[in-house]
C-alpha cells in the first residue's frame, strides 16, 4: 500500500465516524502536529555539529 492509498483508507474510516468522534480525531491531529518528531538536547546538537564538521574535514582531506 502506498502513501496515497493509505491516506485514502484513513479518509474513508474517518468518514464513517460519528460527529463526536470527529471532534476527537481533530484533537488528536492537533496534538500530533504540535508534538516534535525528535527532541534533542543542546549538548546532543553540539555533538552532531562536531561530528558533521569532522566528516566535512575528513571528506576534504581524503577526497581531493
Secondary structure as UniProt FT lines:
FT   HELIX           3..15
FT   HELIX           19..34
FT   HELIX           42..62
//
